[in-house]
Amino acid sequence: MSAERLRALSDDELGARLRVVTASSWPETPDVTAAVTTSIRGAERHPSRIPLSLGLPSRRRTVLVIVAAVLALAAAALAAKLVIDIGAVSVQVLPGRPTALPSVTASGADLGRPVTIERAAEIAGFRPGMPAELGPPARVWVDRTRPDFAPTEPVARIAMAWRPQPSLPRIHGSRYGAVLLVFEGEGNALTKTLFEQTDRYGEAIVDGRIGFWTSGPHELELLDPSGGTSRFLVEGNVLLWQAEGLTYRLESMLPKSRAIHLAGTIGPATFPEG
Amino acid sequence: MVTELRPVGGRPTDDAELAMRARDGDVRAYEELVARYQEVAYRVAWVVARGAGEAEDAVQEAFVKAYQHLPRFRPGAPFRPWLLRIVANEARNRARSSRRREGLALRVAAQPADAAQSPEAAALEREDAELLAAALGRLSERDRLVIAYRHLFEMSEAETAEALGVRVGTVKSRLSRAMNRLRADLVPAANTEVIDER
């Protein structure tokens, strides 16, 4: 009987048998070259890619001018695609409006392992500062993995969430009032996709450092614990900035000025490993 | 019509050079990489998504995404596992949001016998093919992928580790467990059904 004979084979023999009997079984490979090239050329008609990973005060004015210029150009050129890197976060702004956004928002399981802040700091190798106004977070998650696009560069991420408070309204589609993600490293751990016609965005200054602000429903592609990525819907307002080699992402329903104020109350991070 | 799987040999120097040229905006260089790897990319997507439509969409999107992320590609690193990691992830995302599934066994059952084989050999080949493809189709995506990388696409342990984003030691242990599960699942087709993972 075939099953018994196959079971008796070694791993290598069984693998070889599998290779032989499936060799002629693959579906014909479609040629995607033209479609890929068309997509790439279409996106490249107005290439714009600017790094925002500059926190030095002496460069602030230059960066502000560059950011303002590029954002103005992007707003004028509706066919343009704008890509902005802010540390571990990449923001791409697409022309038009979304044809389909993900239907689910990120939940706790998507953010990593639930742990205490002490354990999170131990695993991640850093302890982020807390927003002084909000007190200790209700939940903390940690993840340490490798992004798809930087195979040798591990990324540590700590996520913290606070329950709604009188001055902190609940984020649409979430049980929390504020969610703070803190990334270590420059590997692409999170990609946000915004749309010209439905989202508002622009620069923001957090504690003297250049940052990025957006409001309106958009897509978030988040590195998951297995090293892959998952797509989620974001309905809150988001503030992104960098400090001390970390990238911060604060999501809330607060208006821009309140979010910037809250971010400014976050204390310095500590790095126990030196 | 079917195509025969050709192991895609590593051409690190050529790949690296093409990747660097593509990173600098040479779309023709990237076309060469697409042409070189679209077959193995499509098969990886098919192993993960198990649907021809999803696999084609995933491969197309993955190539575009890989191009956009070439500035983050480490110079000198092997291109194929880096690309396949993006492909598998894209296929996984599409499989999650799709209800369409095609069992691997269905494709094998549709293959004609080789005219050069004796009737007995052809029957044996067909029986093995049905058993193995059905068992492979019932494995988890994780098991399918490690078996596919090592045994179907004949990738090295190092390349497989890079494509899966794990250590080489993990590839060995994961493959060993996957092969044991494959072996345990070798039961006649009449006693089985294709199981939806979700």
Chai-1 contact restraints between the chains, C-beta under 6 A:
chainA,res_idxA,chainB,res_idxB,connection_type,confidence,min_distance_angstrom,max_distance_angstrom,comment,restraint_id
A,S2,B,E127,contact,1.0,0.0,6.0,A-B,restraint_1
A,S2,B,D128,contact,1.0,0.0,6.0,A-B,restraint_2
A,S2,B,L131,contact,1.0,0.0,6.0,A-B,restraint_3
A,A3,B,L131,contact,1.0,0.0,6.0,A-B,restraint_4
A,A3,B,L186,contact,1.0,0.0,6.0,A-B,restraint_5
A,L6,B,L186,contact,1.0,0.0,6.0,A-B,restraint_6
A,R7,B,R183,contact,1.0,0.0,6.0,A-B,restraint_7
A,R7,B,L186,contact,1.0,0.0,6.0,A-B,restraint_8
A,D11,B,M179,contact,1.0,0.0,6.0,A-B,restraint_9
A,G15,B,H151,contact,1.0,0.0,6.0,A-B,restraint_10
A,L18,B,L132,contact,1.0,0.0,6.0,A-B,restraint_11
A,L18,B,H151,contact,1.0,0.0,6.0,A-B,restraint_12
A,R19,B,H151,contact,1.0,0.0,6.0,A-B,restraint_13
A,R19,B,L152,contact,1.0,0.0,6.0,A-B,restraint_14
A,V21,B,D128,contact,1.0,0.0,6.0,A-B,restraint_15
A,V21,B,A129,contact,1.0,0.0,6.0,A-B,restraint_16
A,V21,B,L132,contact,1.0,0.0,6.0,A-B,restraint_17
A,A23,B,E4,contact,1.0,0.0,6.0,A-B,restraint_18
A,A23,B,L5,contact,1.0,0.0,6.0,A-B,restraint_19
A,S24,B,V2,contact,1.0,0.0,6.0,A-B,restraint_20
A,S24,B,Q111,contact,1.0,0.0,6.0,A-B,restraint_21
A,S25,B,R107,contact,1.0,0.0,6.0,A-B,restraint_22
A,S25,B,V108,contact,1.0,0.0,6.0,A-B,restraint_23
A,S25,B,Q111,contact,1.0,0.0,6.0,A-B,restraint_24
A,W26,B,L5,contact,1.0,0.0,6.0,A-B,restraint_25
A,W26,B,R43,contact,1.0,0.0,6.0,A-B,restraint_26
A,P27,B,A52,contact,1.0,0.0,6.0,A-B,restraint_27
A,E28,B,M1,contact,1.0,0.0,6.0,A-B,restraint_28
A,E28,B,T3,contact,1.0,0.0,6.0,A-B,restraint_29
A,T29,B,E39,contact,1.0,0.0,6.0,A-B,restraint_30
A,T29,B,Y42,contact,1.0,0.0,6.0,A-B,restraint_31
A,P30,B,E56,contact,1.0,0.0,6.0,A-B,restraint_32
A,V32,B,Q38,contact,1.0,0.0,6.0,A-B,restraint_33
A,V32,B,V59,contact,1.0,0.0,6.0,A-B,restraint_34
A,V32,B,Q60,contact,1.0,0.0,6.0,A-B,restraint_35
A,T33,B,E31,contact,1.0,0.0,6.0,A-B,restraint_36
A,T33,B,V34,contact,1.0,0.0,6.0,A-B,restraint_37
A,T33,B,A35,contact,1.0,0.0,6.0,A-B,restraint_38
A,A35,B,Q60,contact,1.0,0.0,6.0,A-B,restraint_39
A,V36,B,V34,contact,1.0,0.0,6.0,A-B,restraint_40
A,V36,B,Q60,contact,1.0,0.0,6.0,A-B,restraint_41
A,V36,B,F63,contact,1.0,0.0,6.0,A-B,restraint_42
A,V36,B,V64,contact,1.0,0.0,6.0,A-B,restraint_43
A,T37,B,E31,contact,1.0,0.0,6.0,A-B,restraint_44
A,S39,B,V64,contact,1.0,0.0,6.0,A-B,restraint_45
A,I40,B,V27,contact,1.0,0.0,6.0,A-B,restraint_46
A,I40,B,Y67,contact,1.0,0.0,6.0,A-B,restraint_47
A,R146,B,G165,contact,1.0,0.0,6.0,A-B,restraint_48
A,D148,B,R85,contact,1.0,0.0,6.0,A-B,restraint_49
A,D148,B,I86,contact,1.0,0.0,6.0,A-B,restraint_50
A,D148,B,N89,contact,1.0,0.0,6.0,A-B,restraint_51
A,F149,B,H69,contact,1.0,0.0,6.0,A-B,restraint_52
A,F149,B,R72,contact,1.0,0.0,6.0,A-B,restraint_53
A,A150,B,R72,contact,1.0,0.0,6.0,A-B,restraint_54
A,P151,B,W82,contact,1.0,0.0,6.0,A-B,restraint_55
A,N188,B,R72,contact,1.0,0.0,6.0,A-B,restraint_56
A,G227,B,G165,contact,1.0,0.0,6.0,A-B,restraint_57
A,G228,B,N89,contact,1.0,0.0,6.0,A-B,restraint_58
A,G228,B,R92,contact,1.0,0.0,6.0,A-B,restraint_59
A,T229,B,N89,contact,1.0,0.0,6.0,A-B,restraint_60
